[in-house]
Amino acid sequence: MATVELTTANFDEVTGKDGIVLVDFWADWCGPCKRFAPVYERSSEKHQNIVFGKVDTEAQQELGAKFDIRSIPTIMAIRDGVIVFAQPGALPESALENLIEQVEALDMDDVRRQLAEHKH
């Protein structure tokens, strides 16, 4: 599956569904973003069951502000509508694959329980 352009119009719809969504916050002027893009694309081809989204932080400044993106690229992993990972910096392919494995292995009932405990 090719990457999906995420905008303020479709972000909540795409990321709110069950399953895994990876989000790459990037900009055209960002060298590390350009070097990370082929790694991200290759991973999207390997993992057909995962949505790979991209947010152009120049065109979608509201989304960058909403998620307090201060450095790009920033990679975010969302599973079943819950943000489970967000970190700035381009990942090597092996680290991206490791992140995907970890997100797939999460016990989402446990994650939701922990989130509920932190809200009290």
C-alpha positions in Angstrom: 0.0 0.0 0.0 1.3 3.4 -0.8 1.4 6.1 1.8 -1.7 8.2 2.5 -1.5 12.0 2.7 -3.0 13.0 6.0 -4.7 16.4 6.4 -6.8 18.2 9.0 -9.8 16.9 6.9 -9.0 13.2 7.1 -6.6 12.7 10.0 -9.2 11.8 12.7 -11.1 9.5 10.3 -7.9 7.6 9.2 -6.3 7.4 12.7 -9.5 6.7 14.7 -10.1 3.3 13.2 -9.1 -0.1 14.6 -5.7 -1.2 13.4 -2.3 0.4 13.2 -1.5 3.7 11.6 2.0 5.1 11.3 2.4 8.8 10.8 5.4 10.5 9.4 5.4 14.3 10.1 7.8 15.8 7.4 8.5 18.8 5.3 9.9 19.2 1.8 12.9 21.3 3.0 13.9 18.7 5.6 17.0 16.7 4.5 16.5 13.9 7.1 12.8 13.7 6.0 13.9 13.1 2.4 16.4 10.4 3.4 13.8 8.7 5.5 11.0 8.7 2.9 12.3 5.7 0.8 12.7 3.7 4.1 9.1 4.5 5.0 7.8 3.7 1.5 9.6 0.3 1.5 8.0 -0.5 4.9 4.6 0.5 3.6 5.0 -2.1 0.7 5.9 -4.8 3.2 3.1 -4.2 5.7 -0.1 -4.1 3.7 -2.2 -4.4 6.9 -0.8 -1.1 8.3 -1.8 2.4 7.1 1.3 4.6 6.5 0.3 8.2 6.6 2.3 11.3 5.9 1.7 14.8 7.2 3.3 17.7 5.4 3.9 20.0 8.3 4.2 23.0 6.0 0.8 22.4 4.4 -0.8 21.1 7.6 0.4 23.4 10.3 -2.7 22.8 12.4 -1.8 19.1 12.8 1.8 19.9 13.6 0.6 22.3 16.3 -2.0 19.9 17.6 0.6 17.2 18.3 3.3 19.7 19.4 5.6 18.6 16.6 8.9 20.5 17.2 11.3 18.5 15.2 10.9 16.6 11.9 10.8 14.0 10.9 8.6 12.8 13.8 7.2 9.2 13.7 4.0 8.5 15.5 2.3 5.1 15.9 -1.4 4.9 16.5 -3.2 1.6 17.3 -7.0 1.4 17.6 -7.2 5.2 17.8 -4.6 5.5 20.7 -1.2 7.1 20.2 1.2 4.5 21.5 4.5 6.0 20.2 5.8 9.4 19.1 9.4 10.3 18.6 11.4 12.8 16.5 14.1 11.6 14.3 14.5 9.4 11.2 14.6 5.7 12.0 16.9 3.2 10.2 14.9 0.5 8.5 15.6 -2.0 11.2 14.4 0.3 13.9 11.2 1.0 12.0 10.6 -2.7 11.6 11.2 -3.2 15.3 8.8 -0.4 16.2 6.1 -2.1 14.0 6.7 -5.4 15.8 6.3 -3.8 19.2 3.1 -2.0 18.2 1.7 -5.2 16.8 2.5 -7.0 20.0 0.8 -4.5 22.3 -2.0 -5.7 24.5 -4.5 -2.8 23.8 -6.7 -3.7 26.8 -3.7 -3.2 29.0 -2.8 0.0 27.3 -6.4 1.4 27.7 -6.3 0.3 31.4 -3.0 2.2 32.0 -4.4 5.3 30.2 -7.5 5.2 32.4 -5.4 4.9 35.5 -3.3 8.0 34.5 -6.4 10.1 34.0 -7.5 9.8 37.6 
